[in-house]
């Protein structure tokens, strides 16, 4: 019996100790140069490696619709601005590995969680970057927003908010800048950059993303890759493990866009 208990404990430790990196590359063939947008409406969330990414799509009638939340993309078109290129990442134009897919976030009107984990765990962090659409607006302005400038001390920032296993908001948040014009020169993020989320703790069940800008017209988008979490076994896996061990017990404010289709 002691041997069974030891084996079960080691198996549990192995399941709980491995990291999961959500890189979105399994979602379609590398290099497809396309983006995903469900034909349905309402809650059209999707999953990658067991993690849920929340997306909503609204039918406004007359052939017009809109979306918000998260989608995934492999579009490589970094130098073109404008709403028509909203699914492309800035900089290299490709994901963090240079060969696969990435996620794109567009801030929902009503806020809410955008990433939901199967069980509460620690989220180590992820790589972030600007989208081509947002970067072009920050650098050059557009019909909704002015170009960022040093005189205005402009900042475009992302704040990551966590929720615990009980659904309560975690006190600690993590913020990073997607553009910063408060120094001697303006900086617009153009490389995949790591944000460390360990400050959120080890009981993270969901993530919310808040984007803020000193200019109210800035397109509220960012790109994500390599979301890394400390894997905890699914509840069903734990039940099977316990049974095999002989019955062990274990205790928004921004613009909204429409498109036809």
FENUR-V527195 format. One record per pair of residues at least 4 apart in sequence whose ideal C-beta (glycine too) atoms are under 6 Angstrom apart, sorted by the first residue. I is the first residue (numbers start at 1). J is the second residue. D is the distance in Angstrom with one decimal. If there is no record, write none. Layout:
# FENUR-V527195
i j d
I J D
I J D
This chain:
# FENUR-V527195
i j d
4 245 5.5
4 246 5.6
8 245 3.5
8 248 5.7
11 241 5.9
13 17 5.7
15 233 4.0
16 232 5.4
18 231 4.8
19 228 5.8
20 49 5.7
20 229 5.2
20 231 4.5
21 226 5.5
21 228 5.0
22 48 5.1
22 49 4.9
22 51 5.4
22 227 4.2
23 226 5.3
24 48 5.5
24 72 5.0
24 101 4.2
24 102 6.0
24 103 5.8
25 100 3.6
25 101 5.5
27 72 5.4
27 101 5.7
28 32 5.2
30 99 5.4
30 100 5.2
32 74 5.2
33 74 5.7
33 75 6.0
33 76 5.8
35 73 4.0
35 75 5.6
35 87 3.8
36 71 5.3
36 72 5.2
38 44 3.8
40 44 5.3
41 57 5.0
41 59 4.6
43 56 6.0
44 55 5.2
44 57 5.1
45 52 5.6
45 54 4.9
45 55 5.4
46 53 5.6
47 52 5.2
50 118 5.0
51 117 5.9
52 116 4.2
53 70 4.2
54 69 4.8
54 113 6.0
54 114 5.0
55 69 3.7
55 70 5.5
55 71 6.0
56 68 5.7
56 69 5.5
57 67 4.7
58 66 5.2
59 65 5.2
60 64 4.4
63 260 4.7
64 258 4.5
66 256 5.9
66 258 5.3
68 106 5.1
68 108 4.1
69 108 5.7
69 114 5.7
70 103 5.4
70 105 5.2
70 114 5.4
71 104 5.4
72 101 5.4
72 103 5.1
73 87 4.4
73 104 5.3
74 101 4.5
75 87 4.9
75 88 4.4
76 93 4.0
76 94 5.6
77 85 5.7
77 88 4.4
78 90 5.3
78 91 6.0
78 93 3.7
78 132 5.0
80 85 4.6
81 133 6.0
81 136 2.5
83 257 5.6
85 132 5.3
85 133 5.6
86 133 4.7
87 104 5.5
88 132 4.1
89 102 5.8
89 129 5.4
89 223 4.2
90 129 6.0
90 130 4.2
90 132 4.9
90 135 4.1
90 190 5.4
91 129 6.0
91 190 4.0
91 191 5.5
94 98 5.0
95 100 4.7
95 101 5.8
95 102 4.2
95 225 5.0
96 127 4.7
96 192 4.2
96 225 4.2
96 226 5.5
102 223 5.3
102 225 4.4
103 224 4.3
104 223 5.5
105 209 5.7
105 222 5.4
106 221 5.3
107 211 5.1
107 220 3.9
107 252 5.4
108 112 5.9
109 252 5.2
113 206 4.1
113 208 5.3
114 209 5.4
115 207 4.1
116 206 4.8
117 205 5.7
118 234 5.8
119 232 4.8
120 165 3.7
120 203 4.9
120 205 4.3
121 229 5.5
121 230 4.9
121 232 4.7
122 202 4.3
122 230 4.2
123 197 4.7
123 204 4.9
123 229 5.1
124 228 4.2
125 194 5.8
125 195 5.2
125 196 4.7
125 197 4.5
125 228 6.0
126 224 5.4
126 226 5.7
126 227 4.3
127 192 4.2
127 194 5.6
127 225 4.5
127 226 4.8
128 193 5.8
128 195 5.7
128 222 5.6
128 224 5.8
129 192 5.1
129 223 4.6
130 134 5.0
130 135 4.3
130 178 5.4
130 189 5.2
131 221 4.3
131 223 5.4
133 219 5.3
134 219 4.6
134 221 4.8
135 188 5.6
136 140 5.7
137 142 4.9
137 145 5.1
137 219 5.3
138 148 5.0
138 179 4.9
138 188 5.2
140 147 5.4
141 145 5.8
141 146 4.7
141 147 3.8
144 217 3.8
144 255 5.5
145 215 5.1
145 217 3.2
145 218 5.1
146 215 5.7
148 154 3.9
148 179 5.8
148 181 4.9
148 186 6.0
150 181 5.2
153 182 4.8
154 181 4.2
154 214 4.6
155 177 5.9
155 180 5.6
155 214 5.5
156 178 4.6
156 179 4.0
156 213 4.6
156 218 5.6
157 175 5.6
157 177 5.0
157 212 5.4
158 176 5.4
158 178 5.9
158 211 5.7
158 222 5.8
159 173 5.4
159 175 4.5
159 210 4.4
160 174 4.6
160 207 6.0
161 173 5.3
161 208 4.3
162 170 4.0
162 200 4.0
162 204 4.7
162 207 5.9
163 167 5.9
163 169 5.8
163 205 5.6
163 206 4.3
164 168 5.2
164 170 5.8
164 203 4.6
164 205 6.0
165 203 5.5
165 205 5.0
170 200 5.5
172 199 5.0
172 200 5.9
174 197 5.5
174 199 5.7
176 195 5.1
178 189 5.1
179 188 4.6
180 187 5.0
181 186 4.0
189 193 5.9
200 204 5.1
211 220 4.3
213 218 3.7
220 254 4.6
233 237 4.0
233 238 5.1
242 248 5.2
